[in-house]
Amino acid sequence: MAGPRRKTDDEDAFDRELADLPADLRWREWMNRVEAVIFAAAEPVPRAVLAPLVGAGCNLDLIIDDIRAELQARPYDLVAVAGGWRHLTRPAYAGAIRSTVPTRPGRTDLSAAEGLVLMAIACFQPMTRADLAAVLGRSVSRDLIGGLRRQGFIAAGPRAPQPGAPYTYVTTPAFLRHFGLTSLRDLPDIEALEDAGLLSRDRMRQDGFAPPSEEDGPD
């Protein structure tokens, strides 16, 4: 039977509690640690990763609140996304960023049809292709579904309890990360979906689509 794991030198050197510092400096160091880890991470950083950076009795939510308060005058914020936190630029600067910064690798601009199908799946999942056709009033091609799957926004869900047991489709954690959502409970209304870039009513009208009314949204 293996014995207890021995701590590495780095673990021995890492002082979580900072008991030798005055309270104000200790709090500042905890803030700096949390923000540094979030800043350096490529993906949203969950609570389980951040909690060991601060003292056992420290309230991590208050640390996050204080960091966000200091960022109020900055063009970016610390945002809860897909079960963690990450730095995101503020929506007011989206135009400036799009006009000067090259598209990030892997970032995809959705067509009007893709945006509408993705919104329907997000709101009413799990959904079959037949369900999508009923909600949207027109058929949805396998190619369109396949494109959303290749982009990582949707995945196969449970088989539907219908003749033939057709596949259903559900959104993925990549969908939450891409659109800056903490969970599906944070799905916004039509106007906010437009602001997030998930759909454009003008583009949908040009392509012959009509967005669903707000009364048709999820309960």
N, C-alpha and C positions, 0 to 999 in steps of 0.2 A: 504494500500500500504506500502510495506516494505521500511524503510529508508535506507540511504547509509550504506554499509558494514563498520564496524569499523575495523581498522587495528589491527593486533595482536602486542604483545610486540616485537616479533622477527622482524616484518616488520618495526616497528618504529625504532628499533635499527640498521637496515641495512642501511648503508650509501652508496648509489650508486655513488654519485658524488665525494666523498673524496676531497672536495674543500680545506680542511685544510692541505693537503699534498703538498709538492713540486711536480712539474710536473713529474720528473723522478720516484719518489717513488709512485705517483698515478698510473702511467702507469704499474709499476712493480706489484702493488697490483691487478690491473685489469687482468694482465696476469696470476697471481697466481690463482685468482678466477676462471677464465675460464678453466685453465688446471685442477684444482682440481675437478670441476664439471664433466668434461669429463672423467677424470681418475676414478671417483667413479661410473660412470653410467655403467649399463650393456648393454645399447643399444646406438646407435649413438645419439648424443645430437643436436637437431635442433637449428637454429639461434634464434627462438622465446624464447627458454629457456635461451640462453646465453646472449642475448641483455640486459635484466634487471640487469645483474651482473656488467655492466660497465656504465660509464657516458652517458648521453643522446647524447652528441656530440662526443662520442668515436667511431672510426672506428673499428668495430669488425674484419674485414678482416685483418687489419694491426696487431691487437693483435694476431690473429692466425698465421700470417706470422712470427712475432717475436718469438712466442713459437716454431714454426717449425725450425727457424734458430738456436735456442739454442739446439734443439734435433738432429742436423745434425751428431754429433759424437756419438749418442746413437744408440742402436740396435732396436729402435722403433721410430715411427713417429706419427704425428697427421694427420689423413687422412679423407678427405670428403667421407662419405659413406651413401648411402640411405637417402639423405636429411639432414644429420647431420655430426658431427665430432666424431671420436673415436680414441683411441690409438691402433695402430697395429704394430706388429713386422715387421721388414724389411725382404723382400724375401730372402736375403742372409743368414738369420739364420733359414730358414725353416727346413733344414736338421737337424741341431742341436736340434731344438725343437721337431721334429717328433721322434728323436732317444731317447729322455729322458723324455718328458712330456706325460702323459697319454692322450688319446683322450678325449676331453671335452664331457660331457653328451650332447646328441642330435646331435653331429657332426657325419656325415655319409660320408664314402668313397663311391663315385659313381662308379658303374661299367662302363665299356667302353660304353655299350649300353645306360645306363642312361645319361652319360655325353653328348653323341652325340645327343640324343633326346632333352635334356635340352638346348643344344646350338642351335639346330634348332628352338625350340619354342622361345627362347630369341631373335634370329635374325629375325624371320619371323612372329611373333605373330600378331593376333590370328591365331592358326592353328588347324585344325581337325586332327584326326588320318589318314584320307585319304591324307591330305596335307603332313603329316609327311612321309607317305609311298612314296609319289611322290618325295619328296626331298631326302630321304635317300635310295631309291631304294629297300626297303624291308618293310614288314608290322611291325607295332608296336603294341605289345600286350596291352590289357587293364590292365593286371597285372603290366606292366612296368609304364604305366601312373598312375595307382593307387599308386604305390610306390613313385613316384615323388610328388604326391599330399599329401601322408601321411608325407613325409619329409618337406612339406610346401614350396617347391620350385615352384610349379605351382598351378593354380586354374582354375576353369571353367570360360571361357570368354563368349562373346555373342554367340548366336546361329548363325550358318553359314547360309547365304541366298541360301541354296541348298535344293533339295528334301529331306524331312525328318528332315530338320533343325538340323543337327548334332551339338553336342557341339564343341566349340573351347577351346583351352587352352592358358593361358597366364602365364607369370612369376609373382612372388609376391615380396613384399618388403623384405621378408626373403631371397629370392634369391640374391637380391642386397647386403644385409648385409653379407651373407655367403661368397660371392666372392669379397667383398670390392669395390663395384661399387656405384657411386653416383646416376647414373640413367642409363637407357638403352642406352643413347647416348654414354656412356663410354665403351660399349662392345668392348673388344680388338680384335686383330687379332688372328689367330690360335696359333702362338707362345706364345702370352701373355696368352691365355686361358690355355695352357699347364702349364705355370708358376704358374697360379692361382689354378691349380689342377682341373679345370673344365673338362678337357679331356686329354687323353694320346694317341697319335697316335700309339705308339708301342702296347699298350693294345688293341686298336681298330683293328689293323692288326691281332693280335693274335686271336681276337674274330670274325674275318671275316668281319669287318667293314672297310670302306675306308672313311676318312674325306673328306668333300666337298672342292673343289678348292677355292682359294681366290676370283676368278671371280664370284662365286656363292653367295657371301656374300650380306648383305643388302646394298641398295643404300646410 
